[in-house]
Amino acid sequence: MLTPALPIQGSYRGRFAPSPSGSLHFGSLVAALASYLAAKVHDGQWLVRMEDIDTPRMLKGADSDILRTLDAFGLHWDGEVVYQSRRHDYYNDALNTLQQQNLIYACTCTRKEIKLQGGLYTGHCRHANHPPTNNALRIKQHHPILQYNDMVQGKVYTSEQIAHEDYIVKRRDGLYAYQLVVVLDDIDQGISHIVRGADLLEPTARQLGLFQQLGHTPPEFAHIPVIVTKPGFKLSKQNHAPAINESNPIPTLCSALKYLGVETPEDIMHTNIDNILHWSQAHFSLSAIPAVSERQFIEYA
């Protein structure tokens, strides 16, 4: 059983975990701001973690750019920034423990083969006893999550096929998978609350199941609406969303607050970043953010 590095009982510990594959865009700023305010409203800590485990996708210098942008918008984090790329020993120890519990097996199935089978892995290699070398590793799904409660979305349902799928925890190329490391990091950092985008509703079900398999109470989750530029077109790095302009942060910050249901008065807008954020803490509430499904995102113009 993994033990949190820091206790979470009676305390709020939130986190923002960007992928340094590019600069922050408006959508990621909104997510960071919501996470930050939720922590500060509860007099909690707000941590920053760089989810750079998928090293081929990372952009050199993007981590420093992200931290500089957060700082420019007054979103100051607590403690040191954690980098997943520096935690391989921790992940390997956890994976070895799961293997000793007979919860891990090697899989030779390719994406093409799985797509031909309908797009979801059906457990083809579960009893094949393939060697782990040069093969992907999957976890046996013993805690399928068919529904869970979200602080913004309410009750969230997961399909039976996804809930029961044995998903990859270590890729064929030797890289640890996001689904594994994000849960291990949240346990190690004692994260009690996670506020992030609604595009992660589905992965959350798997993560909740993994918390159970590892013997840990999961954090509380809140998924805010994802910003789109047009229906079905999420504002994201993959869709080449423009980076945030740091030279004049106040108008962008106020736009992000408005998206979260906080209308900034004119007299507050004409002060400074710190005053705006301090004022916002008294007026921010997750309950003011409209609940939408993962398919219905509020548009941002």
Secondary structure, DSSP 8 states (H G I E B T S, - for coil): ----SS--TT--EEEE---SSS---HHHHHHHHHHHHHHHHTT-EEEEEE---SGGG--TTHHHHHHHHHHHTT---SS--EEGGG-HHHHHHHHHHHHHTT-EEEE---HHHHHHTTSS---TTTTT---STTSEEEE---S--SEEEETTTEEEE--HHHHH---EEE-TTS-B-HHHHHHHHHHHTT--EEEEEGGGHHHHHHHHHHHHHTT----EEEEE---EEETTEE-STTTT------SSHHHHHHHHHHHTT----HHHHTS-HHHHHHHHHTT--GGGS----TT---B--
